[in-house]
Amino acid sequence: MKKSTVSPTFFIFLLFTSISCVKDIDFGQAEDLILRPEYLISLVYTNLDQTNFTDSSGNEISEITDRTRVDFFGSFTEDYLQKIDVDIQISNTFNRSFILEFRFVDENNMETYTFPSLSISANSADFRYTEEIDVAVNPAILLTESIDMTLTLLPSPDGSVIDSTQQANFIFKSAGTFYLQIN
């Protein structure tokens, strides 16, 4: 006859699993849980060169507008969005200054939020600006469907015009950090 052998380790394991303590699970703690996720979303990117500011006759185009459709506002965002930090970075290698208008609009083209006008100096390689939008104070932001950007070329102090053969760029980048609170 063959004897079955049981290892002492098995007995120790069996002992610990049979007499271990288990505390009741309190599922009520989940009700007190607050999640605060943050999402970084690219908003608008534009790279304009000297040819964007001159027509086929060589005349300056003093204003350029752009509309970007956005679809990150919805029922989930409406319920949980607390604030948005919009970061803008601009590199302007033109020897001319610009005024930038940046605004959020709804489906009826009504402004839901407008930034102050930004003055971008000539030859400014690293312009930065941050706008903090508190949703509790500005709830209309949740109705946003598009972002409008208007860039106005200011007159040259010496009366010169943009030369379409001389390389220059206006690079605009923007991103939003969306702060949510989920209870």
C-alpha positions in Angstrom: 0.0 0.0 0.0 1.0 3.4 -0.9 0.8 6.1 1.8 -0.2 9.6 0.8 2.1 12.2 2.2 0.9 15.7 2.9 3.5 18.4 3.2 3.7 20.4 6.4 3.6 23.5 4.3 0.1 22.5 3.1 -1.0 22.2 6.8 0.4 25.7 7.6 -1.4 27.1 4.5 -4.7 25.4 5.5 -4.3 26.7 9.1 -3.8 30.3 8.0 -6.7 30.3 5.5 -9.1 28.8 8.0 -8.5 31.1 10.9 -7.6 34.3 9.2 -9.6 37.4 10.1 -11.8 39.1 7.6 -13.2 42.6 8.2 -16.6 43.4 6.7 -16.3 45.4 3.5 -17.9 48.8 3.8 -19.3 49.6 0.4 -20.6 52.9 1.7 -17.0 54.3 1.3 -17.5 54.3 -2.4 -20.2 57.0 -2.0 -17.5 59.3 -0.5 -15.1 58.7 -3.4 -14.3 61.8 -5.4 -12.3 61.4 -8.7 -10.5 64.5 -10.1 -9.2 63.5 -13.6 -7.4 66.0 -15.8 -7.4 65.8 -19.6 -5.1 67.8 -21.9 -6.6 68.4 -25.3 -5.1 70.1 -28.3 -7.5 72.9 -29.4 -6.1 74.9 -32.4 -2.8 74.8 -34.3 -2.0 77.2 -37.2 1.2 77.9 -39.1 0.9 80.9 -41.3 3.7 82.2 -43.5 4.2 85.4 -45.5 2.1 84.1 -48.4 -1.0 84.0 -46.1 -0.8 87.7 -45.6 -0.5 88.8 -49.3 -2.8 88.4 -52.2 -1.8 87.5 -55.7 -1.1 91.2 -56.5 1.2 91.6 -53.5 -1.3 93.6 -51.4 -1.4 92.9 -47.7 -4.2 90.9 -46.2 -4.7 92.6 -42.8 -7.1 90.1 -41.2 -7.3 86.3 -41.2 -10.0 84.3 -39.5 -10.3 80.6 -38.7 -13.0 78.5 -37.2 -12.4 75.1 -35.6 -15.2 72.8 -34.7 -14.9 71.1 -31.3 -16.9 68.2 -29.9 -15.6 67.7 -26.4 -18.5 69.4 -24.7 -21.3 67.0 -24.0 -23.6 65.6 -21.3 -20.6 64.0 -19.4 -18.6 67.2 -19.5 -21.7 69.3 -18.5 -22.1 67.2 -15.3 -18.5 67.1 -14.2 -16.4 69.9 -15.7 -15.0 72.3 -13.1 -12.5 74.4 -15.0 -10.5 74.7 -18.1 -7.0 76.2 -18.4 -6.3 77.3 -22.0 -2.6 77.6 -22.8 -1.5 79.6 -25.9 2.0 79.6 -27.4 2.9 81.8 -30.3 6.1 82.2 -32.3 6.0 85.3 -34.5 9.0 85.8 -36.8 7.4 88.6 -38.8 8.8 92.1 -38.2 5.2 93.1 -37.6 2.9 93.0 -34.6 -0.5 91.3 -34.5 -3.7 91.4 -32.4 -5.2 88.0 -31.7 -8.9 87.6 -30.9 -9.8 84.1 -29.5 -13.4 83.1 -28.6 -15.7 80.2 -28.0 -19.0 80.2 -29.8 -22.2 78.1 -29.7 -24.2 76.6 -32.6 -26.0 80.0 -33.2 -22.6 81.8 -33.5 -23.2 83.4 -30.1 -20.1 83.9 -27.9 -19.9 81.6 -24.9 -16.5 82.9 -23.8 -14.1 85.5 -25.1 -10.5 86.0 -24.2 -9.0 89.5 -23.8 -7.3 90.7 -27.0 -3.8 89.5 -27.1 -1.1 91.8 -28.5 1.8 89.9 -30.1 4.9 92.0 -30.7 7.0 91.7 -33.8 9.7 89.1 -33.7 8.5 87.5 -30.5 9.7 83.9 -30.6 8.1 82.7 -27.3 4.8 84.4 -26.5 2.8 82.5 -23.8 -0.6 83.2 -22.3 -2.9 81.1 -20.0 -6.6 81.8 -19.5 -8.4 80.0 -16.6 -12.1 79.5 -17.2 -14.2 78.6 -14.1 -17.2 76.7 -15.3 -19.3 77.7 -12.2 -18.8 81.4 -13.1 -19.0 80.9 -16.9 -21.6 78.0 -17.5 -22.2 79.1 -21.1 -18.8 77.6 -22.0 -20.5 74.2 -21.9 -22.6 75.2 -25.0 -19.4 75.7 -27.1 -19.4 74.1 -30.6 -16.6 76.1 -32.3 -13.5 78.2 -31.6 -13.0 81.3 -33.6 -9.6 82.9 -34.0 -9.1 86.3 -35.7 -5.6 87.5 -36.4 -5.1 91.2 -37.3 -1.9 92.4 -38.9 -1.0 95.8 -37.5 0.5 98.5 -39.8 4.2 98.8 -40.0 5.7 101.8 -38.1 7.8 102.7 -41.1 5.0 102.0 -43.7 6.7 98.9 -45.2 4.6 96.0 -46.4 5.2 92.2 -46.1 7.4 90.9 -48.8 6.0 87.5 -50.0 9.5 86.3 -50.9 11.0 86.9 -47.5 10.3 83.9 -45.2 8.4 84.6 -42.0 6.0 82.5 -39.9 3.3 83.0 -37.3 2.9 79.7 -35.4 -0.1 79.4 -33.0 -0.6 76.5 -30.7 -3.3 76.1 -28.1 -4.3 73.4 -25.7 -6.9 73.0 -22.9 -6.5 71.2 -19.6 -9.9 70.1 -18.6 -10.4 69.5 -14.8 -13.3 67.2 -13.9 -14.8 66.3 -10.5 -16.7 63.0 -10.4 -18.6 62.2 -7.2 
